[in-house]
Amino acid sequence: MDNTIKEKEDYGIKVAMFIEEPKYMGEITEEEAKELNATVYSYTYGDDSVGYKLTLHWAVNTHEDTIVLAKYTYEGVLSGIAVNHMLSLISTNKTMPDINAITYQGIERFLRDNPNIEALPSNESYAITFALDAAKLAVKQYINASLEHNEKTQASTDSPMSIASIKETISTHNIETLETLGNYTKAGLTDTKSHETLLEFIEENKQSVTAQQEADNALTEVPFKDLSPEHRVVAVDMAIDNTVREFLVMDGGDIDIISVKENGEMYEVYISYLGACSSCSSSGTGTLYAIENALKDKLDPHIRVIPI
């Protein structure tokens, strides 16, 4: 048994299958794109110095800014093949704004064999983080969006991620140690000179989380009916965070709270579905029912949720 096969045994069935049959690996030719009435667009992320290099190849319908075919070329950890397989699959038939709505939780959930067992070893979590970072930077380049200083500056020499991306990752996963940060970003694994700066980022997030928790606690002590309209929106968002949002995000979706209006004894909560939720057939039934029940339980029994 060769080393590659042995490595595959460290993964679940689905990840190993994608590694064995990387159907989306490769470039898109001009001829392929032409047959799809699309234009080839490519973006390269990382380099050999960090042991990770990914080029996203998209055939884009430029009239609608929709990806009609997604492929990739890649050098890095073996599980990255499965991750980029899934990213390519999810990206197909998506618009550029849709790409920005793809989440870490969504990709990781789709790679699982068992809903309760994580798809990748913890020290390879960065394979998902890097793929997402690459996709979102590819979108910015496609739309010619200018990058701020923190979006162009690397935080450490052992990770391709910018300061802005690393801070976002720390916030998303509520990272509290350098070891965990290394698992998600590779930052600081070999570049020990960056540790002080990375620890500052972690501490900034800790302080932000503590301040937000204190504000949340103060808000929840006030009955929903006594809150101002603005604070009712915040309270609804908090209740969603603590109940159904995790499940929505893991399926590649989310919701935006538009407003809360009084209508007699009822409080009408107007929401907008985002990402996968916007096209999900259950968004008007099961998902809506779950959201409404969660808000009734957490905030007030007279809440009605209205999607717009």
Wavefront OBJ file of the C-alpha trace (Angstrom):
o trace
v 0.000 0.000 0.000
v 1.558 3.344 -1.026
v 1.701 6.487 1.143
v -1.093 8.207 -0.784
v -3.540 5.386 -0.055
v -2.485 5.358 3.596
v -3.126 9.099 3.815
v -6.608 8.654 2.356
v -7.449 6.243 5.156
v -7.173 9.205 7.555
v -10.323 10.700 5.997
v -13.973 9.768 5.765
v -15.584 8.028 2.820
v -16.785 11.186 1.085
v -13.480 13.073 1.371
v -11.499 10.014 0.247
v -13.828 9.548 -2.734
v -13.334 13.154 -3.879
v -9.563 12.736 -3.519
v -9.684 9.523 -5.570
v -11.836 11.068 -8.307
v -11.000 14.779 -8.566
v -13.383 15.451 -11.460
v -13.119 19.247 -11.181
v -9.317 19.354 -11.090
v -7.768 20.947 -14.166
v -8.005 24.066 -16.287
v -10.902 25.260 -18.424
v -10.008 25.675 -22.087
v -11.178 28.567 -24.217
v -13.092 26.044 -26.338
v -14.961 24.690 -23.286
v -15.882 28.184 -22.196
v -17.001 29.190 -25.692
v -19.369 26.209 -25.854
v -20.929 27.482 -22.619
v -21.147 31.070 -23.929
v -18.721 32.041 -21.183
v -15.290 33.590 -20.655
v -12.405 31.958 -18.785
v -11.433 33.715 -15.550
v -8.643 32.508 -13.235
v -7.287 33.569 -9.861
v -4.172 32.225 -8.073
v -3.907 32.134 -4.295
v -0.836 31.230 -2.220
v 2.534 30.038 -3.482
v 5.175 27.370 -2.998
v 6.746 29.195 -0.044
v 3.723 28.459 2.177
v 3.161 24.940 0.854
v -0.208 25.822 -0.630
v -1.047 27.058 -4.098
v -4.546 27.146 -5.551
v -5.737 28.501 -8.873
v -9.475 28.818 -9.340
v -10.636 28.483 -12.940
v -14.130 29.763 -13.680
v -16.091 29.886 -16.927
v -18.175 33.011 -16.370
v -21.272 34.212 -18.174
v -20.242 37.867 -18.121
v -23.743 39.110 -18.929
v -25.067 37.743 -15.651
v -21.732 37.371 -13.782
v -22.628 33.730 -13.218
v -20.116 30.863 -12.942
v -21.304 28.153 -15.335
v -18.328 25.831 -14.787
v -15.750 25.769 -11.965
v -12.442 23.891 -11.848
v -9.141 24.258 -10.015
v -5.442 23.396 -10.049
v -3.874 22.804 -6.685
v -0.726 21.985 -4.696
v -1.059 21.295 -0.992
v -2.399 18.960 1.666
v -4.331 15.994 0.265
v -7.660 16.981 1.859
v -7.532 20.232 -0.105
v -8.466 18.223 -3.210
v -11.779 17.259 -1.604
v -12.345 20.787 -0.291
v -11.806 22.379 -3.694
v -13.930 19.679 -5.330
v -16.787 20.741 -3.060
v -16.095 24.443 -3.594
v -16.196 23.923 -7.373
v -19.454 22.010 -7.090
v -21.047 24.691 -4.894
v -19.749 27.549 -7.077
v -21.304 26.241 -10.286
v -24.347 28.284 -11.397
v -23.681 30.853 -8.667
v -23.373 34.606 -9.145
v -20.436 36.540 -7.724
v -22.477 37.747 -4.692
v -23.508 34.115 -4.107
v -19.825 33.131 -3.810
v -19.388 35.614 -0.971
v -22.263 33.916 0.857
v -20.515 30.505 0.940
v -19.357 29.717 4.475
v -16.784 27.526 6.178
v -19.575 25.690 7.998
v -21.412 25.055 4.748
v -18.450 23.453 2.967
v -17.386 21.465 6.034
v -20.926 20.162 6.568
v -21.189 18.954 2.954
v -17.913 17.031 3.337
v -19.101 15.046 6.381
v -20.138 11.406 6.320
v -21.673 11.701 9.782
v -23.420 14.954 10.807
v -21.747 14.732 14.212
v -18.180 14.024 13.066
v -16.003 16.741 11.513
v -14.899 16.045 7.959
v -11.196 16.897 8.354
v -8.513 16.474 11.017
v -8.322 19.685 13.055
v -4.799 20.476 11.822
v -6.080 20.531 8.223
v -8.963 22.938 8.830
v -6.983 25.557 6.924
v -7.752 23.713 3.665
v -11.319 25.026 3.903
v -10.299 28.470 5.175
v -7.814 28.946 2.321
v -10.276 27.808 -0.360
v -12.893 30.272 0.872
v -10.380 33.090 1.164
v -9.251 32.402 -2.398
v -12.825 32.419 -3.714
v -13.709 35.706 -2.031
v -10.528 37.379 -3.216
v -11.240 36.047 -6.718
v -14.625 37.767 -6.614
v -13.014 41.046 -5.532
v -10.549 40.869 -8.395
v -13.339 40.017 -10.857
v -15.396 43.067 -9.860
v -12.257 45.253 -9.678
v -12.813 46.042 -5.998
v -9.891 47.869 -4.412
v -8.305 46.233 -1.366
v -7.605 48.078 1.868
v -4.168 47.915 3.505
v -5.156 45.094 5.889
v -6.539 43.100 2.958
v -3.224 43.310 1.087
v -0.839 42.757 4.008
v 0.072 39.263 5.236
v 0.072 38.714 8.985
v 2.828 36.075 8.895
v 5.171 34.576 6.333
v 3.841 31.020 6.714
v 0.264 31.791 5.645
v -1.127 33.364 2.472
v -3.880 35.044 4.490
v -4.046 38.796 4.946
v -4.407 40.559 8.288
v -8.087 41.193 7.510
v -8.740 37.540 6.644
v -7.004 36.239 9.756
v -8.972 38.628 11.971
v -12.190 37.498 10.302
v -11.251 33.839 10.874
v -10.506 34.500 14.547
v -13.919 36.119 14.904
v -15.808 33.466 12.922
v -14.426 30.571 14.965
v -13.892 32.515 18.228
v -10.248 31.399 18.274
v -8.486 31.757 21.623
v -5.066 30.120 21.142
v -2.194 30.209 18.670
v -2.506 26.456 18.178
v -6.120 26.724 17.060
v -5.282 29.703 14.868
v -2.563 27.627 13.221
v -5.064 24.861 12.489
v -7.366 27.269 10.662
v -4.805 29.525 8.967
v -1.261 28.046 9.267
v -0.298 31.471 10.632
v 2.426 31.273 13.260
v 3.212 27.582 12.778
v 6.773 28.321 11.666
v 6.931 32.124 11.735
v 7.440 32.603 15.478
v 8.176 36.308 14.978
v 4.481 36.811 14.166
v 3.248 35.335 17.472
v 3.068 38.649 19.317
v 0.975 40.235 16.572
v -1.296 37.203 16.240
v -1.857 37.135 20.010
v -2.882 40.784 19.818
v -5.512 39.880 17.202
v -6.808 37.087 19.443
v -6.975 39.421 22.453
v -8.826 42.068 20.410
v -11.452 39.472 19.540
v -11.754 38.317 23.165
v -12.428 41.882 24.259
v -14.963 42.354 21.475
v -16.778 39.125 22.394
v -16.870 40.118 26.080
v -18.238 43.578 25.280
v -20.884 42.119 22.965
v -21.915 39.553 25.573
v -22.335 42.279 28.196
v -24.467 44.292 25.785
v -26.517 41.211 24.903
v -27.111 40.406 28.572
v -28.311 43.936 29.258
v -30.681 43.779 26.300
v -32.222 40.431 27.230
v -33.168 41.709 30.671
v -35.726 44.086 29.098
v -39.102 42.605 27.974
v -39.478 42.561 24.178
v -42.555 44.788 24.287
v -40.601 47.502 26.118
v -37.744 47.654 23.618
v -37.385 50.385 21.015
v -37.936 49.360 17.352
v -34.165 49.391 16.759
v -33.465 47.256 19.827
v -36.187 44.789 18.811
v -34.291 44.149 15.559
v -31.120 43.557 17.587
v -32.974 41.243 19.988
v -34.398 39.223 17.078
v -30.929 38.912 15.515
v -29.508 37.729 18.852
v -32.270 35.149 19.250
v -31.584 33.844 15.737
v -27.851 33.666 16.560
v -28.588 31.531 19.609
v -31.052 29.169 17.926
v -31.401 28.460 14.199
v -28.653 30.518 12.524
v -26.020 27.813 12.994
v -28.150 25.338 11.052
v -28.896 27.853 8.301
v -25.213 28.716 7.893
v -24.131 25.050 7.823
v -26.449 24.594 4.829
v -24.939 27.597 3.073
v -27.689 30.102 3.919
v -28.629 32.827 6.381
v -31.293 35.451 7.013
v -31.222 39.221 7.348
v -33.584 40.953 9.790
v -35.136 43.874 7.900
v -37.485 45.362 10.505
v -39.924 44.669 13.341
v -43.345 46.361 13.211
v -46.285 46.335 15.587
v -49.654 45.297 14.162
v -52.212 45.281 16.943
v -51.056 42.698 19.466
v -48.687 41.106 16.954
v -45.035 41.890 16.294
v -44.310 41.326 12.597
v -40.677 40.422 11.926
v -39.691 41.030 8.301
v -36.772 38.922 7.078
v -34.834 38.329 3.870
v -33.327 34.944 3.034
v -29.656 34.901 2.012
v -27.453 32.384 0.184
v -28.868 28.878 -0.178
v -31.939 29.830 1.865
v -33.132 32.153 -0.906
v -33.665 29.234 -3.272
v -34.511 26.490 -0.776
v -37.983 25.009 -1.185
v -38.384 24.702 2.592
v -37.666 28.396 3.239
v -41.356 29.183 2.958
v -42.494 26.321 5.177
v -40.254 24.313 7.491
v -37.479 26.901 7.828
v -39.952 29.728 8.370
v -41.796 27.660 10.974
v -38.534 26.955 12.838
v -37.526 30.624 12.850
v -40.913 31.792 14.060
v -41.097 29.182 16.827
v -37.601 30.096 18.028
v -38.522 33.779 18.261
v -41.794 33.050 20.025
v -39.981 30.921 22.562
v -37.104 33.341 23.153
v -38.788 36.740 22.841
v -42.580 36.948 22.693
v -45.434 34.558 21.821
v -47.082 37.201 19.601
v -44.367 37.233 16.934
v -45.132 36.542 13.277
v -42.264 36.143 10.764
v -42.797 37.485 7.254
v -40.250 36.813 4.473
v -39.892 39.522 1.807
l 1 2 3 4 5 6 7 8 9 10 11 12 13 14 15 16 17 18 19 20 21 22 23 24 25 26 27 28 29 30 31 32 33 34 35 36 37 38 39 40 41 42 43 44 45 46 47 48 49 50 51 52 53 54 55 56 57 58 59 60 61 62 63 64 65 66 67 68 69 70 71 72 73 74 75 76 77 78 79 80 81 82 83 84 85 86 87 88 89 90 91 92 93 94 95 96 97 98 99 100 101 102 103 104 105 106 107 108 109 110 111 112 113 114 115 116 117 118 119 120 121 122 123 124 125 126 127 128 129 130 131 132 133 134 135 136 137 138 139 140 141 142 143 144 145 146 147 148 149 150 151 152 153 154 155 156 157 158 159 160 161 162 163 164 165 166 167 168 169 170 171 172 173 174 175 176 177 178 179 180 181 182 183 184 185 186 187 188 189 190 191 192 193 194 195 196 197 198 199 200 201 202 203 204 205 206 207 208 209 210 211 212 213 214 215 216 217 218 219 220 221 222 223 224 225 226 227 228 229 230 231 232 233 234 235 236 237 238 239 240 241 242 243 244 245 246 247 248 249 250 251 252 253 254 255 256 257 258 259 260 261 262 263 264 265 266 267 268 269 270 271 272 273 274 275 276 277 278 279 280 281 282 283 284 285 286 287 288 289 290 291 292 293 294 295 296 297 298 299 300 301 302 303 304 305 306 307 308
